[in-house]
Each structure stands twice: as C-alpha cells, then as structure tokens.
Amino acid sequence: MTLSLRFLKRLTGALVFSLITVSAQAACRHDTVHLRGDWGEARFSVEVADNASERAKGLMDRMSMPMGQGMLFVYHQTRPVSFWMRNTFIPLDIIYLDQNGTVVNIHHQAKPLDETPLPSILPTRYVLEINGGLAKALGMTVGSALRHPAVLQTQAAWPCHEDSEQSEKDAG
C-alpha cells in the first residue's frame, strides 16, 4: 500500500465521524448531498453545477478541495456522459448516478490534467466529484443512493421527504 493511500485511510478513519458521517435525520439542502449504502452513510458539502457553463467549468483551475466537499453535476436528461480532467489539478473520484440517484459507476482516482475520457458506462443524470481515494476509503459501491433536492423526488431511491413520511407512518 502506498504511503499516500495509507495516510488517506488513516485520515479518513479519523475524520469520517466528524466530517462526513451523518444520521438519516439530516435535512435535504441544496448545498449538501447524502449518500448511503451497505457501507454506511456520508454527507458532502457541494457546489451544484446545473447549467452548461457551470458543468463545463466544474472543478477546473482549483489547486485543492477540503475533505468532505465536492461538486454535484445535474443534467436535465438521463444519458451517457463522459468527464475528463482538463485543467483539473485535484485527483478526484467521479461518481455517476442514474435518474433515481443510484450510483451506477465510480471512476476512482481520476488523474489530474489527464484528458482521457472517463465515460459513465450507463445512462447518467447526476455526477458527484469528491477527493480522489475517498470513495474507496469509505467503501462506497455501485447501488449506493444519493439524496439531494435536485434528484427528481418522484423517482428518488432516497427521497428528501422520506423522514417525514416515516414519521407520519409511525404516528398513524
């Protein structure tokens, strides 16, 4: 195991609970995504890129990104997409999600400045970029669900209103 991967695992282990682990009770907010799966749950503070110019710019020209932050790309149609790392200096994990907010592919450790296309493989509606190595360190897998208000709530694998619906069921 490389020194940087060991460091990332140790850092992740130490910070998971304080920076990105959440309970299912957290509210849906435009600046936050929640992910959950068999591996657990995580929260990331995000910038949302939901128009063509914001998606084209992405995380280009940034020299760093704090742990626990990321960028959520929102498309208005579900389709194959492809990313690259042009002018991107931060190693990234690129997480592709379908129209339900379900992870369909993860590209681990995209190399800074590499212009090789990184396709979604399956139709994608949302893409989450986080610090490289973090998805693997958390154990994130295909099939994990994302919760965010940009996900079409009528189709969402993990809708924003799930907690209030469960509370109503418990009360009734």
C-alpha positions as MATLAB code, in Angstrom:
seq = 'MTLSLRFLKRLTGALVFSLITVSAQAACRHDTVHLRGDWGEARFSVEVADNASERAKGLMDRMSMPMGQGMLFVYHQTRPVSFWMRNTFIPLDIIYLDQNGTVVNIHHQAKPLDETPLPSILPTRYVLEINGGLAKALGMTVGSALRHPAVLQTQAAWPCHEDSEQSEKDAG';
ca = [
       0.000    0.000    0.000;
       1.410    3.394   -0.905;
       2.150    5.966    1.751;
      -0.497    8.359    0.403;
      -3.190    5.661    0.420;
      -2.253    4.656    3.981;
      -2.354    8.306    5.001;
      -5.736    8.788    3.307;
      -7.164    5.711    5.033;
      -5.856    6.856    8.410;
      -7.109   10.411    7.831;
     -10.444    9.131    6.602;
     -10.814    6.824    9.568;
     -10.095    9.657   11.968;
     -12.328   12.194   10.252;
     -15.220   10.110    8.958;
     -17.352   10.652   12.021;
     -16.514   14.312   12.471;
     -16.599   15.466    8.828;
     -18.851   13.370    6.666;
     -20.789   10.706    8.551;
     -24.403   11.613    9.160;
     -27.583   10.228   10.565;
     -30.619    9.613    8.392;
     -32.337   12.518   10.154;
     -30.320   15.235    8.366;
     -32.336   17.644    6.253;
     -32.169   17.884    2.463;
     -30.340   21.044    1.414;
     -29.157   22.370   -1.946;
     -25.555   22.658   -0.675;
     -25.374   19.112    0.756;
     -25.564   15.579   -0.629;
     -26.108   12.459    1.428;
     -25.030    9.005    0.295;
     -25.891    5.667    1.845;
     -25.308    2.008    1.125;
     -24.260   -1.226    2.790;
     -21.005    0.571    3.662;
     -22.775    3.244    5.797;
     -23.716    6.880    5.232;
     -21.829   10.046    4.334;
     -22.513   13.720    3.773;
     -20.647   16.111    1.490;
     -20.952   19.883    1.208;
     -21.316   20.556   -2.509;
     -21.407   23.179   -5.158;
     -24.085   22.402   -7.720;
     -23.338   22.689  -11.449;
     -26.741   22.572  -13.112;
     -26.257   24.513  -16.338;
     -23.962   24.005  -19.318;
     -21.383   26.667  -18.405;
     -21.104   25.506  -14.761;
     -20.794   21.864  -15.856;
     -18.116   22.783  -18.430;
     -16.057   24.626  -15.788;
     -16.524   22.063  -12.999;
     -13.549   21.964  -10.634;
     -11.047   23.248  -13.205;
      -8.218   25.513  -12.076;
      -8.571   24.671   -8.374;
      -5.470   23.629   -6.534;
      -7.223   21.932   -3.607;
     -10.589   20.947   -2.192;
     -11.275   20.400    1.510;
     -12.105   16.863    2.625;
     -15.882   16.450    2.870;
     -16.599   18.785   -0.064;
     -17.388   18.132   -3.695;
     -19.333   19.158   -6.763;
     -22.671   17.761   -7.932;
     -23.325   17.933  -11.681;
     -27.014   17.895  -12.592;
     -28.169   17.075  -16.126;
     -31.697   17.633  -17.374;
     -31.788   14.325  -19.253;
     -30.540   10.868  -18.362;
     -27.889    9.893  -20.894;
     -24.337    8.626  -21.200;
     -21.849   11.289  -20.114;
     -18.077   11.474  -20.134;
     -15.720   13.501  -17.957;
     -12.056   14.386  -18.269;
      -9.543   16.132  -16.070;
      -8.524   19.023  -18.331;
      -7.180   21.878  -16.187;
      -8.164   19.955  -13.044;
      -5.326   19.785  -10.508;
      -7.093   17.719   -7.826;
      -7.246   13.902   -8.035;
     -10.950   13.052   -7.989;
     -13.344   10.172   -7.559;
     -16.107   10.585  -10.143;
     -19.381    9.002   -9.061;
     -22.003    8.534  -11.781;
     -25.663    8.240  -10.762;
     -28.852    7.404  -12.672;
     -32.191    9.266  -12.695;
     -33.052    7.742   -9.295;
     -29.847    8.975   -7.672;
     -28.431    5.438   -7.578;
     -24.687    5.001   -8.156;
     -24.122    3.192  -11.484;
     -20.348    3.624  -11.805;
     -17.399    5.020   -9.853;
     -14.184    6.113  -11.500;
     -11.599    6.072   -8.708;
      -8.601    8.411   -8.597;
      -9.013   10.341  -11.854;
      -5.571   11.712  -12.691;
      -5.077   15.488  -12.627;
      -4.687   17.133  -16.043;
      -5.425   13.858  -17.917;
      -7.682   14.414  -20.933;
      -8.572   10.741  -21.365;
     -12.398   10.444  -21.475;
     -13.914    8.823  -18.378;
     -17.351    7.600  -19.522;
     -20.308    6.886  -17.272;
     -20.804    3.481  -18.955;
     -24.553    3.541  -18.093;
     -27.033    6.396  -18.590;
     -26.406    9.094  -16.003;
     -28.323   12.097  -14.704;
     -26.095   13.191  -11.802;
     -22.349   13.101  -11.221;
     -20.643   13.683   -7.881;
     -16.954   14.567   -7.736;
     -15.153   14.137   -4.421;
     -11.491   13.930   -3.382;
      -9.660   11.047   -5.023;
      -9.460    7.903   -2.902;
     -12.303    8.868   -0.597;
     -14.985    6.682   -2.240;
     -12.796    3.599   -1.823;
     -11.744    4.563    1.708;
     -15.416    4.856    2.707;
     -16.274    1.594    0.930;
     -18.740    3.321   -1.414;
     -20.206    0.954   -4.019;
     -22.410    0.780   -7.088;
     -26.006    0.664   -5.858;
     -25.489    3.326   -3.170;
     -28.202    6.002   -3.059;
     -27.783    9.781   -3.144;
     -30.208   12.196   -1.505;
     -30.397   15.787   -2.745;
     -33.256   18.122   -3.745;
     -32.071   18.141   -7.403;
     -32.923   14.421   -7.725;
     -36.436   14.040   -9.131;
     -38.241   13.246   -5.882;
     -40.928   11.114   -7.530;
     -38.173    8.779   -8.781;
     -35.606    9.143   -5.994;
     -34.115    5.987   -4.475;
     -33.662    8.076   -1.293;
     -36.167   10.954   -1.391;
     -35.780   14.097    0.677;
     -39.174   13.601    2.289;
     -38.507   10.018    3.442;
     -38.046   11.021    7.102;
     -41.326   12.954    7.291;
     -43.203   10.098    5.554;
     -41.762    7.610    8.060;
     -42.749    9.901   10.950;
     -46.322   10.055    9.630;
     -46.426    6.223    9.357;
     -45.096    5.890   12.911;
     -47.659    8.381   14.238;
     -50.603    6.805   12.351;
];
